[in-house]
Amino acid sequence: MNAREEEKYDLDPVESDNPYQAPRNLADAEQGPAGEAIKVTGTKVNWLIPSLAIGYVPLVFVLMFLNSNDQFTPLYIFLYSGLFLTYVIPIYAIILIWNTVSRFRNGTNNVAVTLYQLVSLVVLIWWLMTVMNFNGSPA
C-alpha cells in the first residue's frame, strides 16, 4: 500500500474530505487535497434557521409562564403568537425554498437537512392551527 491509498482510508474525522467539515485554516479552504478549489457552503445556516423556528414554540410557553402574574397576559401572548405566525410562515417557507434551491445548485443537498427544515415548518403550522382552534372551532 502506498501513502496515497493510506490517506484514502484514513478515518480521522478532522482530516476527512467531508464537504460539511469546516476547514482548519484559510489555506485548506482555498485548495483541496488535489489542488482544486473548495466551496465553503452555508450548512450552519441550513441547520440554524429551522432550530430557531422549532424553538419558537417553547419560547412562547416560557413567555406565558414568565408573565403569569396578570390574568389575561398569557392568553394574549398565546393569541398573538398565532397572529405572528400568519405573517411569518409564508416568509419562512420562501426562505426554506430559496435555501433548498441553492443547495441543489451547489450540489450540497442533504436529505437530513431537507427533512429537518420540513419538520420545522410542520411544527410552526401545527402551532398556528393550535392557536386558531383554541377552545373549539373558530367557526
N, CA and C of each residue as an Amber inpcrd file, in Angstrom:
protein
   417
   0.8310000  -1.1750000   0.0000000   0.0000000   0.0000000   0.0000000
   0.8790000   1.2430000   0.0000000   0.5930000   2.1450000  -0.8740000
   1.3900000   3.3640000  -0.8740000   0.7290000   4.4290000   0.0020000
   1.3880000   5.5630000   0.1400000   0.9240000   6.6140000   1.0510000
  -0.3970000   7.2170000   0.5740000  -0.6240000   7.2480000  -0.7320000
  -1.8660000   7.8210000  -1.2690000  -3.0690000   6.9670000  -0.8720000
  -2.9290000   5.6370000  -0.9150000  -4.0250000   4.7550000  -0.5300000
  -4.2550000   4.7910000   0.9710000  -3.2120000   4.9880000   1.7630000
  -3.3920000   5.0960000   3.2080000  -4.1780000   6.3440000   3.5670000
  -3.9440000   7.4330000   2.8590000  -4.7160000   8.6480000   3.1010000
  -6.1720000   8.4440000   2.7410000  -6.4220000   7.6490000   1.7280000
  -7.7810000   7.4230000   1.2620000  -8.6220000   6.7190000   2.3180000
  -8.0300000   5.8130000   3.0730000  -8.7740000   5.0380000   4.0540000
  -8.5900000   5.5420000   5.4740000  -8.0680000   6.7440000   5.6400000
  -7.9150000   7.3150000   6.9670000  -9.2940000   7.7200000   7.4870000
  -9.6510000   7.2560000   8.6640000 -10.9760000   7.5100000   9.2200000
 -10.9900000   8.6460000  10.2300000  -9.9470000   9.4470000  10.2710000
  -9.9090000  10.5750000  11.1840000 -10.9210000  11.6200000  10.7010000
 -11.9350000  11.9890000  11.5260000 -12.9770000  12.8840000  11.0390000
 -12.4830000  14.3000000  10.7670000 -11.4040000  14.7150000  11.3780000
 -10.9040000  16.0720000  11.1500000 -10.2120000  16.1640000   9.8000000
  -9.5270000  15.1200000   9.4080000  -8.7630000  15.1310000   8.1660000
  -9.5410000  14.5630000   6.9870000 -10.8110000  14.2280000   7.1370000
 -11.5570000  13.6010000   6.0540000 -11.9100000  14.6300000   4.9860000
 -12.3780000  14.1510000   3.8340000 -12.7750000  15.0070000   2.7230000
 -14.2670000  15.3150000   2.7890000 -14.8120000  15.4160000   3.9650000
 -16.2110000  15.7010000   4.1650000 -16.4860000  17.1480000   3.7800000
 -17.4180000  17.4190000   2.8210000 -17.6840000  18.8070000   2.4340000
 -18.3880000  19.5970000   3.5280000 -18.9390000  18.9140000   4.5310000
 -19.6320000  19.5940000   5.6180000 -18.7090000  19.9060000   6.7870000
 -17.4680000  19.4610000   6.7140000 -16.4950000  19.7200000   7.7670000
 -15.8740000  21.0900000   7.5310000 -15.8060000  21.8900000   8.5660000
 -15.2010000  23.2140000   8.4410000 -13.7010000  23.0760000   8.2070000
 -13.1170000  23.9130000   7.3580000 -11.6820000  23.8280000   7.1250000
 -10.8970000  24.2760000   8.3520000  -9.6970000  23.7000000   8.5160000
  -8.8750000  24.0360000   9.6810000  -8.3100000  25.4360000   9.5900000
  -7.8370000  25.8190000   8.4330000  -7.3010000  27.1670000   8.2660000
  -7.6670000  27.6780000   6.8800000  -7.2700000  28.9020000   6.5790000
  -7.6600000  29.5280000   5.3280000  -7.0160000  28.8400000   4.1250000
  -5.8260000  28.3020000   4.2930000  -5.1620000  27.6140000   3.1750000
  -5.9330000  26.3650000   2.7850000  -6.5230000  25.6510000   3.7590000
  -7.3250000  24.4720000   3.4470000  -8.6150000  24.8590000   2.7440000
  -9.1540000  26.0360000   3.0300000 -10.3960000  26.4670000   2.4020000
 -10.1750000  26.8570000   0.9510000  -8.9540000  27.2910000   0.6010000
  -8.7070000  27.7420000  -0.7540000  -8.3860000  26.5930000  -1.7010000
  -7.7140000  25.5580000  -1.2220000  -7.3600000  24.4540000  -2.0960000
  -7.6360000  23.1370000  -1.4020000  -8.1360000  22.2120000  -2.1870000
  -8.4350000  20.8910000  -1.6820000  -7.2130000  19.9950000  -1.7410000
  -7.3930000  18.6890000  -1.4790000  -6.2600000  17.7720000  -1.4680000
  -5.6100000  17.6010000  -2.8380000  -6.3840000  17.7420000  -3.9120000
  -5.8120000  17.5730000  -5.2430000  -5.5330000  18.9170000  -5.9060000
  -5.6470000  20.0170000  -5.1650000  -5.3600000  21.3270000  -5.7050000
  -6.5770000  22.0570000  -6.2320000  -7.7600000  21.3890000  -6.2880000
  -8.9430000  22.0850000  -6.7870000  -9.5560000  22.9550000  -5.6880000
 -10.3020000  23.9470000  -6.1070000 -10.9000000  24.8890000  -5.1530000
 -12.0660000  24.2280000  -4.4150000 -12.1970000  24.5440000  -3.1280000
 -13.2820000  24.0190000  -2.3070000 -14.2990000  25.1290000  -2.0950000
 -15.5850000  24.7940000  -2.2550000 -16.6380000  25.7550000  -1.9760000
 -17.0070000  25.6690000  -0.5040000 -16.9820000  26.7860000   0.1910000
 -17.4130000  26.8210000   1.5820000 -18.9000000  27.1410000   1.5800000
 -19.7170000  26.2050000   2.0540000 -21.1630000  26.3600000   1.9830000
 -21.7250000  26.8340000   3.3090000 -22.9580000  27.2570000   3.2840000
 -23.6210000  27.7470000   4.4830000 -24.4070000  26.6730000   5.1850000
 -23.7830000  25.5590000   5.5140000 -24.5190000  24.4650000   6.1440000
 -24.9590000  24.8150000   7.5520000 -24.2190000  25.6700000   8.2340000
 -24.6390000  26.0650000   9.5790000 -25.9360000  26.8570000   9.5250000
 -26.1030000  27.6730000   8.4940000 -27.3400000  28.4360000   8.3320000
 -28.5020000  27.5010000   8.0730000 -28.2620000  26.4470000   7.2970000
 -29.3200000  25.4940000   6.9850000 -29.7960000  24.7380000   8.2160000
 -28.9700000  24.6180000   9.2360000 -29.3780000  23.9750000  10.4870000
 -29.8510000  24.9890000  11.5150000 -29.3420000  26.2090000  11.4620000
 -29.6670000  27.2150000  12.4680000 -31.0780000  27.7820000  12.2960000
 -31.4660000  28.1050000  11.0840000 -32.7760000  28.7130000  10.8520000
 -33.9100000  27.7920000  11.3040000 -33.9310000  26.5020000  10.9540000
 -35.0070000  25.6430000  11.4720000 -34.9390000  25.4460000  12.9800000
 -33.7490000  25.4910000  13.5550000 -33.6430000  25.3690000  15.0130000
 -34.3060000  26.5430000  15.7070000 -34.1420000  27.7310000  15.1540000
 -34.8160000  28.9040000  15.7080000 -36.3240000  28.7930000  15.5500000
 -36.7690000  28.2380000  14.4210000 -38.2060000  28.0860000  14.1940000
 -38.8090000  27.0660000  15.1650000 -38.1130000  25.9810000  15.4180000
 -38.6130000  24.9870000  16.3630000 -38.5700000  25.5450000  17.7870000
 -37.6050000  26.3820000  18.0780000 -37.5080000  26.9820000  19.3970000
 -38.5490000  28.0550000  19.6630000 -39.3150000  28.4450000  18.6480000
 -40.3460000  29.4620000  18.8260000 -41.4520000  28.9900000  19.7660000
 -41.8720000  27.7470000  19.6390000 -42.9740000  27.2250000  20.4710000
 -42.5750000  27.1730000  21.9460000 -41.4200000  26.6230000  22.3110000
 -41.0400000  26.6930000  23.7290000 -40.8510000  28.1230000  24.2240000
 -40.4070000  29.0250000  23.3600000 -40.2620000  30.4200000  23.7580000
 -41.6110000  31.0280000  24.1340000 -42.6560000  30.6750000  23.3910000
 -43.9960000  31.1770000  23.7210000 -44.4220000  30.6670000  25.0930000
 -44.1630000  29.3870000  25.3920000 -44.5090000  28.8430000  26.7010000
 -43.7260000  29.5310000  27.8140000 -42.4590000  29.8090000  27.5760000
 -41.6470000  30.4970000  28.5910000 -42.1870000  31.9050000  28.8300000
 -42.5260000  32.6200000  27.7550000 -43.0760000  33.9620000  27.9150000
 -44.4200000  33.9360000  28.6320000 -45.2200000  32.9130000  28.3500000
 -46.5060000  32.7950000  29.0420000 -46.2860000  32.5190000  30.5290000
 -45.3120000  31.7050000  30.8470000 -45.0320000  31.3860000  32.2480000
 -44.4570000  32.5880000  32.9910000 -43.5560000  33.3240000  32.3380000
 -42.9310000  34.4690000  32.9960000 -43.9150000  35.6180000  33.2390000
 -44.9300000  35.7200000  32.3970000 -45.9030000  36.7980000  32.5330000
 -47.2200000  36.2870000  33.1130000 -47.1570000  35.3260000  34.0020000
 -48.3760000  34.7410000  34.5480000 -48.9220000  35.5030000  35.7460000
 -48.3420000  36.6700000  36.0760000 -48.8440000  37.4330000  37.2120000
 -50.1760000  38.1030000  36.8960000 -50.4090000  38.4270000  35.6330000
 -51.6800000  39.0030000  35.2340000 -52.5900000  37.8930000  34.7130000
 -53.8910000  38.1080000  34.7820000 -54.8260000  37.0550000  34.4070000
 -54.8790000  36.8340000  32.9050000 -54.8300000  37.8930000  32.1070000
 -55.0410000  37.7650000  30.6700000 -53.7700000  37.8480000  29.8410000
 -52.6500000  38.1970000  30.4230000 -51.4150000  38.3450000  29.6540000
 -50.9720000  37.0410000  28.9920000 -50.9910000  35.8720000  29.6750000
 -50.6240000  34.6400000  28.9670000 -51.5520000  34.3220000  27.7940000
 -52.8200000  34.6430000  27.9310000 -53.7520000  34.4170000  26.8210000
 -53.4190000  35.3170000  25.6410000 -53.0780000  36.5660000  25.9120000
 -52.7050000  37.4810000  24.8390000 -51.4160000  37.0370000  24.1500000
 -50.4620000  36.5780000  24.9230000 -49.2200000  36.0730000  24.3280000
 -49.5080000  34.8730000  23.4410000 -50.3700000  33.9780000  23.9060000
 -50.7580000  32.7970000  23.1370000 -51.4180000  33.2060000  21.8250000
 -52.3670000  34.1260000  21.8840000 -53.0920000  34.5300000  20.6750000
 -52.2050000  35.3260000  19.7200000 -51.3860000  36.2170000  20.2430000
 -50.5080000  36.9980000  19.3740000 -49.3930000  36.1510000  18.7520000
 -49.0370000  35.0520000  19.4180000 -48.0430000  34.1570000  18.8130000
 -48.5940000  33.5200000  17.5390000 -49.8770000  33.1920000  17.5470000
 -50.5020000  32.6570000  16.3330000 -50.6620000  33.7150000  15.2620000
 -51.0190000  34.9470000  15.6680000 -51.1440000  36.0420000  14.7120000
 -49.7980000  36.3360000  14.0580000 -48.7430000  36.2890000  14.8440000
 -47.3920000  36.4950000  14.3200000 -47.0500000  35.4310000  13.2730000
 -47.4790000  34.1920000  13.5250000 -47.1560000  33.1120000  12.5920000
 -47.9030000  33.2380000  11.2690000 -49.0660000  33.8720000  11.2640000
 -49.7680000  34.0330000   9.9860000 -48.9540000  34.8880000   9.0150000
 -48.1400000  35.7680000   9.5450000 -47.2870000  36.5840000   8.6880000
 -45.9150000  35.9560000   8.4490000 -45.4190000  35.2010000   9.4080000
 -44.0570000  34.6880000   9.3340000 -43.9620000  33.3890000   8.5300000
 -44.9750000  32.5330000   8.5970000 -44.8840000  31.2310000   7.9140000
 -44.6780000  31.3730000   6.4060000 -45.3960000  32.2430000   5.6860000
 -45.0900000  32.3690000   4.2460000 -43.6680000  32.8660000   3.9710000
 -43.1910000  33.8010000   4.7750000 -41.8170000  34.2940000   4.6030000
 -40.8170000  33.1710000   4.8890000 -41.0870000  32.4020000   5.9490000
 -40.2080000  31.2940000   6.3120000 -40.2050000  30.2240000   5.2220000
 -41.3610000  29.9460000   4.6350000 -41.4250000  28.9520000   3.5570000
 -40.6190000  29.4130000   2.3460000 -40.6650000  30.6960000   2.0350000
 -39.8760000  31.2170000   0.9110000 -38.3810000  31.0900000   1.2010000
 -37.9750000  31.3710000   2.4310000 -36.5650000  31.2200000   2.8050000
 -36.1200000  29.7740000   2.6860000 -36.9730000  28.8300000   3.1360000
 -36.6180000  27.4100000   3.0340000 -36.5090000  26.9710000   1.5820000
 -37.4130000  27.4180000   0.7390000 -37.3560000  27.0590000  -0.6840000
 -36.0870000  27.6390000  -1.3200000 -35.7600000  28.8880000  -0.9690000
 -34.5550000  29.5130000  -1.5150000 -33.3050000  28.7520000  -1.0760000
 -33.2460000  28.3470000   0.2040000 -32.0980000  27.5770000   0.6940000
 -32.0000000  26.2260000   0.0070000 -33.1350000  25.5660000  -0.2020000
 -33.1160000  24.2510000  -0.8490000 -32.6580000  24.3600000  -2.2960000
 -33.1450000  25.3570000  -3.0070000 -32.7260000  25.5510000  -4.4020000
 -31.2360000  25.8550000  -4.4770000 -30.7400000  26.6840000  -3.5590000
 -29.3070000  26.9840000  -3.5810000 -28.4740000  25.7560000  -3.2370000
 -28.9720000  24.8820000  -2.3650000 -28.2440000  23.6370000  -2.0710000
 -28.2560000  22.7060000  -3.2690000 -29.3580000  22.6620000  -4.0160000
 -29.3960000  21.8480000  -5.2380000 -28.3930000  22.3760000  -6.2570000
 -28.3130000  23.6760000  -6.4090000 -27.3780000  24.2660000  -7.3710000
 -25.9320000  24.0270000  -6.9830000 -25.6320000  24.0850000  -5.6780000
 -24.2690000  23.8410000  -5.2070000 -23.9180000  22.3640000  -5.1800000
 -24.9110000  21.5140000  -5.2250000 -24.6660000  20.0810000  -5.1210000
 -24.4300000  19.6250000  -3.6940000 -24.8920000  20.4120000  -2.7200000
 -24.6770000  20.0730000  -1.3150000 -25.9720000  19.6970000  -0.6130000
 -26.9950000  19.3360000  -1.3690000 -28.2740000  18.9960000  -0.7460000
 -28.1370000  17.7020000   0.0340000 -28.7950000  17.6680000   1.1740000
 -28.7250000  16.5340000   2.0710000 -30.1490000  16.2140000   2.5090000
 -30.5030000  14.9490000   2.5670000 -31.8460000  14.5390000   2.9510000
 -32.1330000  14.9390000   4.3950000 -31.1570000  14.8270000   5.2650000
 -31.3620000  15.1540000   6.6750000 -31.6830000  16.6370000   6.8580000
 -30.9890000  17.5110000   6.1530000 -31.2390000  18.9430000   6.2760000
 -32.6240000  19.2770000   5.7320000 -32.9750000  18.6920000   4.6020000
 -34.2820000  18.9550000   3.9990000 -35.4080000  18.4880000   4.9060000
 -35.2780000  17.3040000   5.4720000 -36.3220000  16.8090000   6.3750000
 -36.3990000  17.6390000   7.6450000 -35.2670000  18.0700000   8.1580000
 -35.2680000  18.9080000   9.3580000 -35.9630000  20.2410000   9.0950000
 -35.7400000  20.8110000   7.9180000 -36.4000000  22.0570000   7.5820000
 -37.9020000  21.8590000   7.3970000 -38.3060000  20.7430000   6.8090000
 -39.7340000  20.4690000   6.6600000 -40.3990000  20.2250000   8.0090000
 -39.7140000  19.5380000   8.9220000 -40.2730000  19.2960000  10.2560000
 -40.4550000  20.6210000  10.9850000 -39.5180000  21.5340000  10.8340000
 -39.6610000  22.8350000  11.4960000 -40.8560000  23.5990000  10.9350000
 -41.1080000  23.4850000   9.6450000 -42.2750000  24.1310000   9.0490000
 -43.5620000  23.4900000   9.5530000 -43.5600000  22.1790000   9.6960000
 -44.7370000  21.4720000  10.2190000 -45.0060000  21.8770000  11.6630000
 -43.9670000  22.0590000  12.4680000 -44.1430000  22.4760000  13.8630000
 -44.7900000  23.8600000  13.9250000 -44.3550000  24.7810000  13.0770000
 -44.9410000  26.1180000  13.0650000 -46.3990000  26.0930000  12.6030000
 -46.6880000  25.3030000  11.5880000 -48.0730000  25.1930000  11.1110000
 -48.9440000  24.5330000  12.1730000 -48.4160000  23.5340000  12.8650000
 -49.1670000  22.9030000  13.9630000 -49.4850000  23.9190000  15.0590000
 -48.5160000  24.7510000  15.4190000 -48.7580000  25.7550000  16.4560000
 -49.8050000  26.7670000  15.9890000 -49.7700000  27.1590000  14.7340000
 -50.7700000  28.0760000  14.1980000 -52.1590000  27.4520000  14.2640000
 -52.2760000  26.1790000  13.8920000 -53.5740000  25.5040000  13.9600000
 -54.0350000  25.3330000  15.4090000 -53.1060000  25.1320000  16.3200000
 -53.4650000  25.0270000  17.7340000 -54.0300000  26.3430000  18.2460000
 -53.4190000  27.4410000  17.8700000 -53.9010000  28.7430000  18.3070000
 -55.2490000  29.0650000  17.6640000 -55.3880000  28.7480000  16.3880000
 -56.6340000  29.0660000  15.6990000 -57.8030000  28.2300000  16.2140000
 -57.5580000  27.0240000  16.6530000 -58.6190000  26.1490000  17.1340000
 -58.6890000  26.0980000  18.6480000 -58.1570000  27.0920000  19.3110000
 -58.1690000  27.1450000  20.7630000 -59.6100000  27.2250000  21.2760000
 -59.9470000  26.3570000  22.2080000 -61.2770000  26.3190000  22.8220000
 -62.3660000  26.0580000  21.7720000 -62.0890000  25.1520000  20.8670000
 -63.0800000  24.7800000  19.8610000 -62.8120000  25.4210000  18.5290000
 -63.6820000  25.1670000  17.5990000 -63.5430000  25.6710000  16.2570000
 -63.8370000  27.1720000  16.1980000 -63.1020000  27.9270000  15.3760000
 -63.3720000  29.3560000  15.2770000 -64.6660000  29.6580000  14.5300000
 -65.2620000  28.6840000  13.8760000 -66.4840000  28.9210000  13.0990000
 -67.7150000  28.9770000  13.9680000
